């Protein structure tokens, strides 16, 4: 157990973050949620041509997080959806000068927001 004072000091030191490193929301000391994640949707629901930003990782499994890191799919990463083929179960993204593909199940574990929306 820690005191409310210590929690407030840590929060001040971290400059009042709205989310943890995986994008999960962090509440203020009074319990109110910071930020607005209400516009985030699973990557698996996006359409080709959409410009997106990754805002949350739902699956916290170390192997999945390692995969995301190795492919450059981290919080804040922006990409364009090249293809979303539900029948084939594949989502393909363009990240700067390279593309990467993933299955629909994995894409459903990434929450995104559209850029410029």
Number of C-alpha atoms within 10 A of each C-alpha: 3 6 8 11 10 10 13 14 13 12 14 11 10 9 9 15 16 16 17 10 12 16 19 14 17 16 15 15 12 7 8 9 14 14 12 9 18 7 10 16 19 19 24 23 15 20 15 15 14 18 20 22 23 23 23 25 24 15 14 11 10 9 10 14 16 13 13 16 12 10 14 13 21 21 19 14 14 22 21 21 22 19 17 24 15 12 7 9 14 18 26 20 24 17 17 10 5 8 14 14 17 15 16 21 13 19 22 19 18 25 23 28 23 18 13 8 8
